[in-house]
Amino acid sequence: MSEAIIAKKAELVQEVAKKIEDASSVVIVDYLGLTVEQVTNLRVQLRQAGVEFKVLKNGIVRRAVAANNLEGLDEALIGPTAVAFSNEDAVAPAKIIAEFAKTAEALEIKAGIVEGKVTSKAEVEALAALPNRDGMLSMLLSVLQAPVRNTALVFKAVAEQKEEVA
């Protein structure tokens, strides 16, 4: 190989390593058997959620993962590989890909990286079952509001009871 090609590949490895480092979650999938239309639809859905989807060579991904001192992805990096990177919502790529895989059986989740830790296929699927960031925030807000709401209801009931007595 020429030095220019080696330099270009090294640059690509650094770029992918940086994306893995910066990402809140990474999902690695096998896309073999998907039609061009299905891949395009998946890319559109992921892009709308702020997720980057790239088809990468396994050697590039292996070197990028090694550069981030992560282990345990060698079994996942066999065969055709595509990688979804999300910097904002850790749940988004797993949720979108898992939902898409229900209609496109050829799409298979291999593994993932969440908050800098390697995760198995089962863990990525469990992550997909969680609500997205907005859903989690609304549930948290509801939990935080419950005591105040209940206290207000008690005061209102006491006030109504005193009005009836008077």
TALINCOR-V458872 format. One line per field, one symbol per residue. phi: phi as a letter, one per 20 degrees, with the letter a starting at -180 (. if undefined). psi: psi as a letter, one per 40 degrees, with the letter a starting at -180 (. if undefined). burial: 1 if it has 16 or more other C-alpha atoms within 10 Angstrom, else 0. A space follows every 10 residues. Layout:
phi->???
psi->???
burial->???
//
This chain:
phi->.fffffffff ffffffffff feffbccdcd dgofffffff ffgfffffen deccecffff fgfffffeld codgffecnf cccddceddf egffffffff ffedfffcfe aacclncfce gfffffffff ffgfffffff fffffgffff ffffffffff ffffff
psi->iidddddddd dddddddddd ddidihhhih eheiiddddd ddddddddef hhhihiiddd dddddddefi ieedddfhah hihhhhechd dddddddddd dddgedhhhd aihhfehhii ddddddddei iadddddddd dddddddddd dddddddddd ddddd.
burial->0000000000 0111011011 1111111111 1000000110 0110110001 1110000101 1111101000 0010011000 1111111011 1111111101 1001001111 1111110111 1011101100 0000000000 0000000000 0000000000 000000
//
